[in-house]
Amino acid sequence: MGRQPELDRLTDSMLRPPAVVLIEGEAGLGKSRLVAEAAARAAAAGRRVLTGFCHPLREPLPFGPVVDALRGV
């Protein structure tokens, strides 16, 4: 993947509960892949991983990513 330091740091953060991690950046930088790799590592370690996304909306939706993450629980 080419982002081993970032992947290690993200995974380490996810494995120390309670953890909330925000990943931000421009489109196409590989954020989704980075999160998927870290989430797979955390899940393999027995951690529950919830993921929420900031959807592009005309009007901002406060706590939208939190609602998105909790929707499936």
N, CA, C and O atoms as a GROMACS GRO file, in nm:
protein
  292
    1MET      N    1   0.083  -0.119   0.000
    1MET     CA    2   0.000   0.000   0.000
    1MET      C    3   0.087   0.125   0.000
    1MET      O    4   0.044   0.230  -0.049
    2GLY      N    5   0.209   0.117   0.054
    2GLY     CA    6   0.297   0.232   0.050
    2GLY      C    7   0.280   0.332   0.162
    2GLY      O    8   0.343   0.437   0.161
    3ARG      N    9   0.197   0.302   0.259
    3ARG     CA   10   0.173   0.392   0.372
    3ARG      C   11   0.187   0.319   0.504
    3ARG      O   12   0.103   0.333   0.592
    4GLN      N   13   0.292   0.243   0.516
    4GLN     CA   14   0.309   0.160   0.634
    4GLN      C   15   0.311   0.240   0.765
    4GLN      O   16   0.245   0.200   0.860
    5PRO      N   17   0.384   0.353   0.773
    5PRO     CA   18   0.382   0.429   0.899
    5PRO      C   19   0.243   0.478   0.937
    5PRO      O   20   0.203   0.471   1.053
    6GLU      N   21   0.169   0.527   0.837
    6GLU     CA   22   0.033   0.576   0.865
    6GLU      C   23  -0.058   0.461   0.906
    6GLU      O   24  -0.140   0.475   0.997
    7LEU      N   25  -0.044   0.347   0.837
    7LEU     CA   26  -0.126   0.230   0.869
    7LEU      C   27  -0.095   0.181   1.011
    7LEU      O   28  -0.187   0.149   1.086
    8ASP      N   29   0.032   0.176   1.046
    8ASP     CA   30   0.070   0.132   1.181
    8ASP      C   31   0.016   0.227   1.287
    8ASP      O   32  -0.035   0.182   1.390
    9ARG      N   33   0.028   0.357   1.264
    9ARG     CA   34  -0.020   0.457   1.360
    9ARG      C   35  -0.172   0.450   1.375
    9ARG      O   36  -0.223   0.458   1.487
   10LEU      N   37  -0.242   0.436   1.264
   10LEU     CA   38  -0.388   0.427   1.268
   10LEU      C   39  -0.432   0.300   1.340
   10LEU      O   40  -0.521   0.305   1.425
   11THR      N   41  -0.370   0.188   1.307
   11THR     CA   42  -0.404   0.062   1.372
   11THR      C   43  -0.378   0.068   1.522
   11THR      O   44  -0.459   0.023   1.602
   12ASP      N   45  -0.264   0.124   1.559
   12ASP     CA   46  -0.231   0.139   1.700
   12ASP      C   47  -0.337   0.222   1.773
   12ASP      O   48  -0.377   0.188   1.885
   13SER      N   49  -0.381   0.329   1.711
   13SER     CA   50  -0.486   0.413   1.771
   13SER      C   51  -0.616   0.337   1.786
   13SER      O   52  -0.685   0.351   1.887
   14MET      N   53  -0.650   0.256   1.686
   14MET     CA   54  -0.776   0.182   1.690
   14MET      C   55  -0.774   0.070   1.793
   14MET      O   56  -0.879   0.028   1.841
   15LEU      N   57  -0.657   0.022   1.828
   15LEU     CA   58  -0.647  -0.090   1.923
   15LEU      C   59  -0.642  -0.044   2.068
   15LEU      O   60  -0.638  -0.127   2.159
   16ARG      N   61  -0.642   0.087   2.093
   16ARG     CA   62  -0.642   0.138   2.230
   16ARG      C   63  -0.779   0.200   2.261
   16ARG      O   64  -0.801   0.318   2.234
   17PRO      N   65  -0.869   0.121   2.317
   17PRO     CA   66  -1.003   0.173   2.343
   17PRO      C   67  -1.005   0.268   2.460
   17PRO      O   68  -0.918   0.260   2.546
   18PRO      N   69  -1.100   0.358   2.466
   18PRO     CA   70  -1.195   0.388   2.359
   18PRO      C   71  -1.124   0.469   2.251
   18PRO      O   72  -1.038   0.551   2.282
   19ALA      N   73  -1.160   0.448   2.129
   19ALA     CA   74  -1.093   0.515   2.019
   19ALA      C   75  -1.192   0.572   1.919
   19ALA      O   76  -1.288   0.506   1.878
   20VAL      N   77  -1.168   0.695   1.882
   20VAL     CA   78  -1.239   0.759   1.772
   20VAL      C   79  -1.130   0.819   1.684
   20VAL      O   80  -1.046   0.894   1.733
   21VAL      N   81  -1.132   0.786   1.557
   21VAL     CA   82  -1.028   0.831   1.466
   21VAL      C   83  -1.094   0.904   1.350
   21VAL      O   84  -1.192   0.855   1.292
   22LEU      N   85  -1.041   1.020   1.315
   22LEU     CA   86  -1.091   1.098   1.201
   22LEU      C   87  -0.984   1.097   1.094
   22LEU      O   88  -0.868   1.132   1.120
   23ILE      N   89  -1.021   1.058   0.975
   23ILE     CA   90  -0.932   1.060   0.860
   23ILE      C   91  -0.989   1.162   0.762
   23ILE      O   92  -1.106   1.155   0.724
   24GLU      N   93  -0.905   1.258   0.723
   24GLU     CA   94  -0.953   1.357   0.628
   24GLU      C   95  -0.849   1.380   0.520
   24GLU      O   96  -0.731   1.351   0.538
   25GLY      N   97  -0.894   1.432   0.409
   25GLY     CA   98  -0.804   1.461   0.298
   25GLY      C   99  -0.882   1.470   0.168
   25GLY      O  100  -1.002   1.442   0.162
   26GLU      N  101  -0.811   1.510   0.065
   26GLU     CA  102  -0.874   1.525  -0.066
   26GLU      C  103  -0.913   1.390  -0.124
   26GLU      O  104  -0.860   1.286  -0.086
   27ALA      N  105  -1.006   1.395  -0.216
   27ALA     CA  106  -1.051   1.273  -0.284
   27ALA      C  107  -0.936   1.209  -0.360
   27ALA      O  108  -0.853   1.277  -0.419
   28GLY      N  109  -0.934   1.076  -0.358
   28GLY     CA  110  -0.836   1.003  -0.436
   28GLY      C  111  -0.702   0.980  -0.370
   28GLY      O  112  -0.610   0.931  -0.435
   29LEU      N  113  -0.688   1.014  -0.242
   29LEU     CA  114  -0.561   0.997  -0.172
   29LEU      C  115  -0.543   0.859  -0.111
   29LEU      O  116  -0.434   0.825  -0.066
   30GLY      N  117  -0.650   0.779  -0.109
   30GLY     CA  118  -0.640   0.645  -0.053
   30GLY      C  119  -0.689   0.633   0.090
   30GLY      O  120  -0.651   0.540   0.162
   31LYS      N  121  -0.772   0.726   0.133
   31LYS     CA  122  -0.825   0.724   0.270
   31LYS      C  123  -0.907   0.598   0.296
   31LYS      O  124  -0.891   0.533   0.399
   32SER      N  125  -0.994   0.565   0.203
   32SER     CA  126  -1.082   0.448   0.221
   32SER      C  127  -1.001   0.320   0.232
   32SER      O  128  -1.031   0.234   0.314
   33ARG      N  129  -0.900   0.307   0.150
   33ARG     CA  130  -0.816   0.187   0.155
   33ARG      C  131  -0.737   0.181   0.284
   33ARG      O  132  -0.725   0.074   0.344
   34LEU      N  133  -0.684   0.293   0.328
   34LEU     CA  134  -0.609   0.299   0.454
   34LEU      C  135  -0.698   0.257   0.570
   34LEU      O  136  -0.657   0.178   0.654
   35VAL      N  137  -0.819   0.309   0.575
   35VAL     CA  138  -0.913   0.274   0.682
   35VAL      C  139  -0.952   0.127   0.673
   35VAL      O  140  -0.961   0.060   0.775
   36ALA      N  141  -0.976   0.077   0.552
   36ALA     CA  142  -1.014  -0.064   0.536
   36ALA      C  143  -0.903  -0.156   0.585
   36ALA      O  144  -0.931  -0.256   0.652
   37GLU      N  145  -0.779  -0.124   0.554
   37GLU     CA  146  -0.666  -0.206   0.600
   37GLU      C  147  -0.655  -0.204   0.752
   37GLU      O  148  -0.636  -0.308   0.815
   38ALA      N  149  -0.666  -0.085   0.811
   38ALA     CA  150  -0.657  -0.074   0.956
   38ALA      C  151  -0.775  -0.141   1.025
   38ALA      O  152  -0.758  -0.206   1.128
   39ALA      N  153  -0.894  -0.128   0.968
   39ALA     CA  154  -1.013  -0.191   1.024
   39ALA      C  155  -1.001  -0.343   1.021
   39ALA      O  156  -1.044  -0.411   1.114
   40ALA      N  157  -0.943  -0.396   0.914
   40ALA     CA  158  -0.923  -0.541   0.905
   40ALA      C  159  -0.826  -0.588   1.014
   40ALA      O  160  -0.847  -0.693   1.075
   41ARG      N  161  -0.722  -0.512   1.037
   41ARG     CA  162  -0.628  -0.546   1.144
   41ARG      C  163  -0.696  -0.541   1.281
   41ARG      O  164  -0.678  -0.632   1.363
   42ALA      N  165  -0.774  -0.436   1.304
   42ALA     CA  166  -0.842  -0.422   1.433
   42ALA      C  167  -0.945  -0.534   1.453
   42ALA      O  168  -0.956  -0.589   1.562
   43ALA      N  169  -1.018  -0.568   1.348
   43ALA     CA  170  -1.116  -0.676   1.356
   43ALA      C  171  -1.047  -0.809   1.384
   43ALA      O  172  -1.098  -0.891   1.460
   44ALA      N  173  -0.932  -0.831   1.322
   44ALA     CA  174  -0.857  -0.954   1.346
   44ALA      C  175  -0.808  -0.963   1.491
   44ALA      O  176  -0.786  -1.072   1.543
   45ALA      N  177  -0.793  -0.847   1.555
   45ALA     CA  178  -0.753  -0.842   1.695
   45ALA      C  179  -0.873  -0.848   1.789
   45ALA      O  180  -0.858  -0.834   1.910
   46GLY      N  181  -0.993  -0.867   1.733
   46GLY     CA  182  -1.112  -0.881   1.814
   46GLY      C  183  -1.182  -0.752   1.849
   46GLY      O  184  -1.266  -0.750   1.938
   47ARG      N  185  -1.150  -0.643   1.781
   47ARG     CA  186  -1.213  -0.514   1.808
   47ARG      C  187  -1.331  -0.493   1.715
   47ARG      O  188  -1.329  -0.536   1.600
   48ARG      N  189  -1.433  -0.426   1.764
   48ARG     CA  190  -1.547  -0.388   1.681
   48ARG      C  191  -1.511  -0.256   1.613
   48ARG      O  192  -1.461  -0.164   1.678
   49VAL      N  193  -1.535  -0.248   1.485
   49VAL     CA  194  -1.503  -0.128   1.408
   49VAL      C  195  -1.630  -0.075   1.344
   49VAL      O  196  -1.698  -0.147   1.270
   50LEU      N  197  -1.661   0.050   1.371
   50LEU     CA  198  -1.774   0.118   1.308
   50LEU      C  199  -1.717   0.228   1.220
   50LEU      O  200  -1.625   0.299   1.260
   51THR      N  201  -1.772   0.243   1.102
   51THR     CA  202  -1.721   0.343   1.008
   51THR      C  203  -1.835   0.432   0.962
   51THR      O  204  -1.941   0.383   0.922
   52GLY      N  205  -1.812   0.562   0.967
   52GLY     CA  206  -1.909   0.659   0.918
   52GLY      C  207  -1.842   0.750   0.817
   52GLY      O  208  -1.720   0.771   0.823
   53PHE      N  209  -1.918   0.802   0.726
   53PHE     CA  210  -1.864   0.885   0.620
   53PHE      C  211  -1.926   1.024   0.622
   53PHE      O  212  -2.041   1.040   0.663
   54CYS      N  213  -1.850   1.123   0.578
   54CYS     CA  214  -1.901   1.259   0.560
   54CYS      C  215  -1.951   1.269   0.416
   54CYS      O  216  -1.873   1.288   0.324
   55HIS      N  217  -2.080   1.256   0.400
   55HIS     CA  218  -2.138   1.260   0.267
   55HIS      C  219  -2.152   1.406   0.222
   55HIS      O  220  -2.186   1.492   0.303
   56PRO      N  221  -2.127   1.432   0.095
   56PRO     CA  222  -2.141   1.570   0.045
   56PRO      C  223  -2.289   1.609   0.042
   56PRO      O  224  -2.367   1.554  -0.036
   57LEU      N  225  -2.325   1.703   0.125
   57LEU     CA  226  -2.464   1.748   0.135
   57LEU      C  227  -2.469   1.899   0.116
   57LEU      O  228  -2.372   1.970   0.143
   58ARG      N  229  -2.583   1.947   0.069
   58ARG     CA  230  -2.602   2.091   0.056
   58ARG      C  231  -2.602   2.158   0.192
   58ARG      O  232  -2.536   2.260   0.213
   59GLU      N  233  -2.676   2.102   0.282
   59GLU     CA  234  -2.684   2.153   0.420
   59GLU      C  235  -2.603   2.061   0.510
   59GLU      O  236  -2.618   1.939   0.502
   60PRO      N  237  -2.518   2.118   0.596
   60PRO     CA  238  -2.440   2.032   0.686
   60PRO      C  239  -2.530   1.953   0.780
   60PRO      O  240  -2.634   2.002   0.825
   61LEU      N  241  -2.491   1.832   0.809
   61LEU     CA  242  -2.564   1.745   0.899
   61LEU      C  243  -2.477   1.721   1.022
   61LEU      O  244  -2.384   1.640   1.017
   62PRO      N  245  -2.506   1.790   1.134
   62PRO     CA  246  -2.425   1.770   1.254
   62PRO      C  247  -2.426   1.622   1.295
   62PRO      O  248  -2.530   1.557   1.294
   63PHE      N  249  -2.310   1.574   1.330
   63PHE     CA  250  -2.292   1.436   1.373
   63PHE      C  251  -2.330   1.335   1.263
   63PHE      O  252  -2.356   1.219   1.294
   64GLY      N  253  -2.334   1.378   1.139
   64GLY     CA  254  -2.368   1.288   1.028
   64GLY      C  255  -2.282   1.163   1.023
   64GLY      O  256  -2.337   1.054   1.009
   65PRO      N  257  -2.149   1.174   1.035
   65PRO     CA  258  -2.066   1.053   1.032
   65PRO      C  259  -2.093   0.961   1.151
   65PRO      O  260  -2.083   0.839   1.137
   66VAL      N  261  -2.126   1.017   1.266
   66VAL     CA  262  -2.157   0.935   1.383
   66VAL      C  263  -2.286   0.859   1.360
   66VAL      O  264  -2.295   0.739   1.388
   67VAL      N  265  -2.387   0.927   1.309
   67VAL     CA  266  -2.515   0.863   1.277
   67VAL      C  267  -2.493   0.754   1.174
   67VAL      O  268  -2.550   0.645   1.184
   68ASP      N  269  -2.411   0.783   1.074
   68ASP     CA  270  -2.381   0.687   0.969
   68ASP      C  271  -2.314   0.562   1.028
   68ASP      O  272  -2.348   0.449   0.992
   69ALA      N  273  -2.220   0.582   1.118
   69ALA     CA  274  -2.149   0.468   1.180
   69ALA      C  275  -2.242   0.385   1.268
   69ALA      O  276  -2.231   0.263   1.270
   70LEU      N  277  -2.331   0.449   1.340
   70LEU     CA  278  -2.418   0.379   1.433
   70LEU      C  279  -2.541   0.317   1.367
   70LEU      O  280  -2.612   0.237   1.428
   71ARG      N  281  -2.566   0.354   1.245
   71ARG     CA  282  -2.687   0.307   1.175
   71ARG      C  283  -2.695   0.154   1.169
   71ARG      O  284  -2.804   0.098   1.180
   72GLY      N  285  -2.583   0.087   1.152
   72GLY     CA  286  -2.585  -0.058   1.137
   72GLY      C  287  -2.576  -0.134   1.268
   72GLY      O  288  -2.573  -0.257   1.267
   73VAL      N  289  -2.571  -0.064   1.380
   73VAL     CA  290  -2.554  -0.132   1.510
   73VAL      C  291  -2.689  -0.152   1.575
   73VAL      O  292  -2.697  -0.208   1.685
   0.00000   0.00000   0.00000
